[in-house]
Amino acid sequence: MPSPAVTYSARYLDRDERYEIARLRGQDPPLSGRRIAARLGRSPSAISRELARNADPRTGATCPSGRTSWPAAAAAPEAV
């Protein structure tokens, strides 16, 4: 987990937005990338990149805990 003092630019999607993208994409029927972008107030290209980056290649399902998530980063071994 990042320290509470760490802040990131609004340019980047935060973890809550990533989970919301996965939730909206997982609905039946799934929302399009453009509709998700409109709901989140983000650009469609940002949503498209997020969906492509974190999609399971076998199923196409979106996994919000992709390579950019904190739990995965926290579990990574440190270089010695």
N, C-alpha and C positions, 0 to 999 in steps of 0.2 A: 504494500500500500504506500502511496506517496505521502509525504509529510503534509500536514494541513497548510503549511506556509507555501507550498508549491502551487503556483497558478499557471494555467496554460491559456494560450490565445483562444479567443472565440472562433478562430479560423478552423480549429480542429474539433471533430466530434468528440463529445465526452461519453463516458461509459453509459449513462442513462439514455442518451440518444441512440447509442448502438443497440441497447436492449429494446428500445422502442421500435427501431427499424426492424429488428428480428421479429418482434411481436406482430407488427403490422404486416410484414411479409408472410408470416405464418398463418394469417387468418384464412378462412375459407369463404369466399375466394380471396386470394392474396391481393393486396393493394399494389398498384404499379409504382415504380420508382418515382415518377412525377407526382403522384398523389401523396406518397410518403414525404417527399420534399416539401410539398405545399403545407402539409400538416406540421412539419417541424420548422418551417421557415428557413429551409436550406436550399442550396442550388441542386437541381436534378443531377448534375454531374458528380457532386459530392456523394449523393446517395448511390448512384450507379457504381462509383469506385468502391464504396463501402460494401455493397452487395457482391461485387466481383471479388474483392479481397477476402471476404469471410464466408464465401459459399463453399459447401462441401462438394468436391468434384464428383462424387458418386451420386448424390441425391439432389444437389442444387439448393438444399436448405441452408439458410443463413445462420451462422453461429456467431453470436455477439462476442464470444470470448476468443476472438482471433488473435493473431500475433501481436496486436497492439494493446491487448488488455493488461491491466495491472496484475491479476493473479498469475498469468503466464510469465510476465516479466519478473515477478517476485520469486517464482519457482526456478528461474534460470540459474544455473551455477555461475558463480563469479570466477572471473579469470584470475589466475594466481600469478 
